[in-house]
Amino acid sequence: MPRAPIRIIAAGTITALALAACGSEAPRSQRDSTSAPTLDPALADALADPILVDPDLGQQANGDALRPPDRPPSGGLPPVDIAPIAPPAAPSVHAPEPGGDCAECTIARQARTLGALAAAGRDPRTRVCAATLRYSARWAARMPAALPLPRDARVLVAAGTDEGQCALRAARFVTAMPVKGAIDFYYAHASASGFSAEHRADDDMNTLHGTRDRDAAAYAVIVRPRAQGGSVIDLVVNAAD
């Protein structure tokens, strides 16, 4: 007899808990529509982990795809000794011996580009025009007839501008002519076209520069010996013809 109350209490407790659970649980359709699904913690941790890549296998991916070069382009100039070149015929007019200090030689050694060379020259109009200089190989073919490139010239870089009152052309090129032959060549052309011509020299560098009164045109020629023979020449001309 003493055990009967215990059974009744236990049964009543179980029944109460079951009813409480049933009363607190919403219908399945209501739960699905109102509550967001809960992500499994283990799955969440796995998705948050960084992706591991095998470098050896990664190198094999997209084996047929186009790839960039393994080093950047050098931007170097092609060799100019592609074929033998013959110098133009020697002019019949020769430049006088150089005289005086060569300030142009100092400017040429300090200038890193054709634009800097034009901007630092002695002609005021050329200095102004240098601000609008644009680099393109096509300018080498537009040198004025008064001061052309020699027929064996191999152009390394060229620039020019026709903006405003400018008719500026500049080119750096190599020629088979020796330094003296190149100075004589441009002295003959400058003199025949009405330009003045002053010859200056400092060590192995020679310069020739001058102006023309009728149209305020100006030019400068800087000639250096080339290690492989011939000369390297910088030519800056601000002249319409």
C-alpha positions in Angstrom: 0.0 0.0 0.0 2.7 2.6 0.7 3.9 2.3 -2.9 0.6 3.3 -4.6 1.0 7.1 -4.0 4.4 7.0 -5.6 3.0 5.5 -8.8 0.2 8.0 -9.0 2.6 11.0 -8.6 4.9 9.7 -11.2 2.2 9.0 -13.7 0.8 12.5 -13.1 4.1 14.1 -13.6 4.7 12.4 -16.9 1.2 13.3 -18.1 1.8 16.9 -17.2 5.1 17.1 -19.0 3.6 15.6 -22.1 0.7 18.0 -22.2 3.1 21.0 -21.7 5.2 19.9 -24.6 2.2 19.4 -26.8 0.8 22.8 -25.9 4.0 24.7 -26.5 4.8 23.2 -29.9 3.4 25.2 -32.9 2.2 23.4 -36.0 4.9 22.3 -38.4 3.6 24.6 -41.2 3.7 27.6 -38.9 7.3 26.8 -37.8 8.5 26.4 -41.3 7.0 29.8 -42.4 8.1 31.9 -39.4 11.5 30.6 -38.2 14.8 30.7 -40.2 16.7 27.5 -40.5 19.7 27.0 -38.2 23.1 26.2 -39.8 25.0 23.4 -38.3 27.9 24.8 -36.3 30.4 22.3 -37.8 29.3 23.1 -41.3 29.6 26.8 -40.6 33.1 26.4 -39.3 34.1 24.4 -42.4 32.7 27.1 -44.8 34.5 29.8 -43.0 37.9 28.1 -43.2 40.3 29.3 -46.0 40.5 27.3 -49.1 43.7 25.2 -49.4 45.4 25.0 -52.7 48.2 22.6 -53.8 50.7 24.7 -55.7 52.0 21.7 -57.7 48.5 20.9 -58.9 47.6 24.5 -59.4 50.4 24.8 -61.9 48.7 22.1 -64.0 45.4 23.9 -64.2 44.4 25.4 -67.6 47.5 24.0 -69.2 46.3 25.2 -72.6 45.4 28.8 -71.5 47.3 31.8 -72.8 49.7 33.1 -70.1 51.6 36.3 -69.7 55.4 36.3 -70.4 57.6 35.3 -67.5 59.3 38.7 -67.6 58.3 42.2 -68.6 59.3 43.5 -72.0 62.7 45.1 -72.0 61.7 48.1 -74.2 65.2 48.0 -75.6 65.9 49.3 -79.1 66.7 46.8 -81.9 70.3 46.5 -83.0 71.3 49.0 -85.6 74.0 46.8 -87.1 71.6 44.9 -89.3 73.5 45.3 -92.5 76.6 47.2 -93.6 75.9 50.9 -94.3 78.0 53.2 -96.6 78.4 56.9 -95.7 77.2 59.6 -98.0 79.7 61.2 -100.3 81.9 63.8 -98.6 80.6 67.3 -99.1 82.8 69.8 -101.1 82.4 72.4 -98.3 84.1 71.8 -95.0 83.3 73.3 -91.6 85.8 75.6 -90.0 87.8 74.3 -87.1 85.9 74.5 -83.8 86.4 77.5 -81.6 85.4 78.9 -78.2 83.8 77.1 -75.3 81.3 74.4 -76.0 78.3 75.3 -73.8 76.2 73.2 -76.1 78.3 70.1 -75.3 77.5 70.6 -71.6 73.8 70.9 -72.3 73.9 67.8 -74.5 75.6 65.7 -71.8 73.1 66.7 -69.2 70.0 66.3 -71.4 68.5 62.8 -71.2 65.9 63.2 -74.0 65.4 65.1 -77.2 62.8 67.2 -75.5 65.2 68.2 -72.7 67.9 69.0 -75.4 65.5 71.3 -77.3 64.2 72.9 -74.0 67.8 73.8 -72.9 69.0 75.1 -76.3 70.0 78.7 -77.0 67.1 79.5 -79.4 64.2 81.0 -77.5 61.5 79.9 -79.9 62.8 76.4 -79.9 62.7 76.3 -76.1 59.0 77.4 -76.1 58.1 74.8 -78.8 59.8 72.0 -76.8 56.9 72.0 -74.3 54.6 70.6 -77.0 57.0 68.0 -78.4 55.5 64.6 -79.2 57.5 61.4 -79.8 56.9 59.4 -82.9 59.1 57.9 -85.6 57.1 59.7 -88.3 58.7 63.0 -87.4 62.0 61.7 -88.7 60.5 61.6 -92.2 59.4 65.2 -91.9 62.7 66.9 -91.4 63.0 70.1 -93.5 64.8 69.8 -96.8 67.3 72.4 -95.6 68.7 70.0 -93.0 67.8 66.5 -93.9 68.9 63.2 -92.5 71.8 61.5 -94.4 70.7 58.8 -96.7 72.3 56.1 -94.4 70.6 57.3 -91.2 69.2 54.7 -88.9 66.8 56.5 -86.6 66.7 55.6 -82.9 64.1 58.1 -81.7 62.3 61.1 -83.2 59.9 63.8 -82.0 58.2 66.9 -83.3 55.4 69.5 -83.1 53.5 71.8 -85.4 51.4 73.5 -82.8 51.1 77.2 -83.0 54.1 78.8 -84.7 56.2 75.7 -84.2 57.8 73.6 -86.8 60.1 71.7 -84.5 61.7 68.4 -85.5 64.2 66.3 -83.5 65.9 63.0 -84.1 68.6 60.8 -82.8 70.2 58.5 -85.3 73.4 56.7 -86.3 75.3 57.1 -89.5 78.5 55.6 -90.9 79.9 59.1 -91.3 82.8 59.9 -88.9 82.4 62.9 -86.6 84.2 65.3 -89.0 82.3 64.0 -92.0 78.9 64.6 -90.2 79.9 68.1 -89.2 80.9 68.9 -92.7 77.7 67.4 -94.1 75.5 69.7 -92.0 77.7 72.7 -92.4 77.3 72.4 -96.1 73.5 72.0 -95.9 73.1 74.9 -93.4 75.3 77.3 -95.4 73.5 76.5 -98.6 70.1 77.2 -97.0 71.0 80.6 -95.5 71.7 79.4 -91.9 74.7 80.7 -89.9 76.9 77.9 -88.5 79.1 77.9 -85.4 81.3 74.9 -84.8 82.2 74.0 -81.2 83.9 70.9 -79.7 84.7 69.4 -76.3 86.8 66.2 -76.2 85.1 63.8 -78.6 81.8 65.8 -78.9 81.2 68.3 -81.7 78.3 70.7 -82.1 77.0 72.9 -84.9 74.3 75.4 -84.4 72.9 78.5 -86.1 69.9 80.6 -87.1 68.3 82.0 -90.3 67.3 85.7 -90.3 64.5 85.6 -92.9 62.2 83.3 -90.9 63.8 83.1 -87.4 64.5 79.4 -88.0 67.2 77.7 -85.9 69.0 74.3 -85.6 71.5 72.4 -83.5 73.5 69.3 -84.4 75.4 67.3 -81.7 77.7 64.6 -83.0 79.5 61.9 -80.9 81.7 59.0 -82.2 80.1 55.6 -82.1 81.9 52.7 -80.5 81.1 50.4 -83.5 82.2 53.1 -86.0 80.5 56.1 -87.5 78.6 58.6 -85.4 75.6 59.1 -83.2 73.8 62.4 -84.0 71.2 64.5 -82.3 69.5 66.9 -84.7 67.1 69.6 -83.6 65.5 71.9 -86.2 62.8 74.5 -85.9 62.2 75.5 -89.5 59.3 75.1 -91.9 61.5 74.2 -94.9 
